Protein backbone atom coordinates (compact mmCIF):
# COMPACT_ATOMS: atom_id res chain seq x y z
CA UNK A 1 0.00 0.00 0.00
CA UNK A 2 2.81 2.37 0.90
CA UNK A 3 4.51 1.62 -2.39
CA UNK A 4 1.34 2.57 -4.23
CA UNK A 5 1.14 5.91 -2.40
CA UNK A 6 4.80 6.63 -3.13
CA UNK A 7 4.27 5.91 -6.84
CA UNK A 8 1.25 8.23 -6.93
CA UNK A 9 3.18 11.00 -5.16
CA UNK A 10 6.23 10.60 -7.43
CA UNK A 11 4.22 10.69 -10.69
CA UNK A 12 4.04 14.51 -10.93
CA UNK A 13 7.78 14.72 -10.35
CA UNK A 14 8.44 12.28 -13.18
CA UNK A 15 6.31 14.38 -15.53
CA UNK A 16 8.79 17.25 -15.17
CA UNK A 17 11.68 14.89 -15.85
CA UNK A 18 10.01 13.62 -19.01
CA UNK A 19 9.43 17.18 -20.22
CA UNK A 20 13.05 18.11 -19.53
CA UNK A 21 14.29 14.98 -21.27
CA UNK A 22 12.16 15.80 -24.31
CA UNK A 23 13.58 19.32 -24.43
CA UNK A 24 17.14 18.03 -24.20
CA UNK A 25 16.58 15.43 -26.91
CA UNK A 26 14.92 17.83 -29.39
CA UNK A 27 17.29 20.78 -28.80
CA UNK A 28 20.00 19.69 -31.26
CA UNK A 29 17.46 19.23 -34.04
CA UNK A 30 15.96 22.66 -33.41
CA UNK A 31 19.44 24.21 -33.35
CA UNK A 32 20.35 22.62 -36.69
CA UNK A 33 17.10 23.85 -38.19
CA UNK A 34 17.72 27.38 -36.94
CA UNK A 35 21.28 27.40 -38.33
CA UNK A 36 19.93 26.23 -41.68
CA UNK A 37 17.40 29.07 -41.67
CA UNK A 38 20.09 31.61 -40.84
CA UNK A 39 22.57 30.32 -43.41
CA UNK A 40 20.20 30.10 -46.37
CA UNK A 41 18.37 32.88 -48.15
CA UNK A 42 14.83 32.29 -49.30
CA UNK A 43 13.87 33.22 -52.84
CA UNK A 44 11.71 36.03 -51.47
CA UNK A 45 14.67 37.50 -49.55
CA UNK A 46 16.92 37.16 -52.59
CA UNK A 47 14.36 38.98 -54.76
CA UNK A 48 14.03 41.76 -52.19
CA UNK A 49 17.80 42.17 -51.94
CA UNK A 50 18.16 42.19 -55.73
CA UNK A 51 15.47 44.86 -56.07
CA UNK A 52 17.16 46.94 -53.40
CA UNK A 53 20.51 46.70 -55.21
CA UNK A 54 18.92 47.70 -58.52
CA UNK A 55 17.20 50.73 -56.95
CA UNK A 56 20.47 51.86 -55.36
CA UNK A 57 22.26 51.52 -58.69
CA UNK A 58 19.54 53.49 -60.48
CA UNK A 59 19.70 56.20 -57.80
CA UNK A 60 23.47 56.43 -58.21
CA UNK A 61 23.17 56.64 -62.01
CA UNK A 62 20.50 59.32 -61.68
CA UNK A 63 22.64 61.32 -59.29
CA UNK A 64 25.72 61.06 -61.52
CA UNK A 65 23.66 62.04 -64.58
CA UNK A 66 22.26 65.13 -62.84
CA UNK A 67 25.73 66.15 -61.68
CA UNK A 68 27.12 65.65 -65.19
CA UNK A 69 24.32 67.69 -66.74
CA UNK A 70 24.90 70.58 -64.30
CA UNK A 71 28.64 70.48 -64.97
CA UNK A 72 28.03 70.42 -68.75
CA UNK A 73 25.72 73.44 -68.45
CA UNK A 74 28.38 75.35 -66.52
CA UNK A 75 30.95 74.21 -69.10
CA UNK A 76 28.83 75.76 -71.85
CA UNK A 77 28.80 78.97 -69.81
CA UNK A 78 32.61 79.04 -70.07
CA UNK A 79 33.86 77.35 -66.87
CA UNK A 80 36.76 75.12 -67.93
CA UNK A 81 36.99 73.16 -64.66
CA UNK A 82 33.36 72.09 -65.08
CA UNK A 83 34.16 70.69 -68.53
CA UNK A 84 36.69 68.35 -66.95
CA UNK A 85 34.23 67.48 -64.17
CA UNK A 86 31.55 66.63 -66.74
CA UNK A 87 34.00 64.37 -68.54
CA UNK A 88 34.99 62.59 -65.31
CA UNK A 89 31.33 62.11 -64.38
CA UNK A 90 30.63 60.73 -67.85
CA UNK A 91 33.35 58.11 -67.32
CA UNK A 92 31.88 57.23 -63.90
CA UNK A 93 28.48 56.74 -65.49
CA UNK A 94 29.97 54.46 -68.14
CA UNK A 95 31.81 52.46 -65.49
CA UNK A 96 28.65 52.10 -63.39
CA UNK A 97 26.67 50.90 -66.39
CA UNK A 98 29.39 48.45 -67.40
CA UNK A 99 29.58 46.95 -63.91
CA UNK A 100 27.95 43.52 -63.58
CA UNK A 101 24.43 43.55 -62.21
C-alpha positions in Angstrom: 0.0 0.0 0.0 2.8 2.4 0.9 4.5 1.6 -2.4 1.3 2.6 -4.2 1.1 5.9 -2.4 4.8 6.6 -3.1 4.3 5.9 -6.8 1.3 8.2 -6.9 3.2 11.0 -5.2 6.2 10.6 -7.4 4.2 10.7 -10.7 4.0 14.5 -10.9 7.8 14.7 -10.3 8.4 12.3 -13.2 6.3 14.4 -15.5 8.8 17.2 -15.2 11.7 14.9 -15.9 10.0 13.6 -19.0 9.4 17.2 -20.2 13.0 18.1 -19.5 14.3 15.0 -21.3 12.2 15.8 -24.3 13.6 19.3 -24.4 17.1 18.0 -24.2 16.6 15.4 -26.9 14.9 17.8 -29.4 17.3 20.8 -28.8 20.0 19.7 -31.3 17.5 19.2 -34.0 16.0 22.7 -33.4 19.4 24.2 -33.4 20.4 22.6 -36.7 17.1 23.9 -38.2 17.7 27.4 -36.9 21.3 27.4 -38.3 19.9 26.2 -41.7 17.4 29.1 -41.7 20.1 31.6 -40.8 22.6 30.3 -43.4 20.2 30.1 -46.4 18.4 32.9 -48.2 14.8 32.3 -49.3 13.9 33.2 -52.8 11.7 36.0 -51.5 14.7 37.5 -49.5 16.9 37.2 -52.6 14.4 39.0 -54.8 14.0 41.8 -52.2 17.8 42.2 -51.9 18.2 42.2 -55.7 15.5 44.9 -56.1 17.2 46.9 -53.4 20.5 46.7 -55.2 18.9 47.7 -58.5 17.2 50.7 -56.9 20.5 51.9 -55.4 22.3 51.5 -58.7 19.5 53.5 -60.5 19.7 56.2 -57.8 23.5 56.4 -58.2 23.2 56.6 -62.0 20.5 59.3 -61.7 22.6 61.3 -59.3 25.7 61.1 -61.5 23.7 62.0 -64.6 22.3 65.1 -62.8 25.7 66.1 -61.7 27.1 65.7 -65.2 24.3 67.7 -66.7 24.9 70.6 -64.3 28.6 70.5 -65.0 28.0 70.4 -68.8 25.7 73.4 -68.5 28.4 75.4 -66.5 30.9 74.2 -69.1 28.8 75.8 -71.9 28.8 79.0 -69.8 32.6 79.0 -70.1 33.9 77.4 -66.9 36.8 75.1 -67.9 37.0 73.2 -64.7 33.4 72.1 -65.1 34.2 70.7 -68.5 36.7 68.3 -66.9 34.2 67.5 -64.2 31.5 66.6 -66.7 34.0 64.4 -68.5 35.0 62.6 -65.3 31.3 62.1 -64.4 30.6 60.7 -67.8 33.3 58.1 -67.3 31.9 57.2 -63.9 28.5 56.7 -65.5 30.0 54.5 -68.1 31.8 52.5 -65.5 28.6 52.1 -63.4 26.7 50.9 -66.4 29.4 48.4 -67.4 29.6 46.9 -63.9 28.0 43.5 -63.6 24.4 43.5 -62.2 
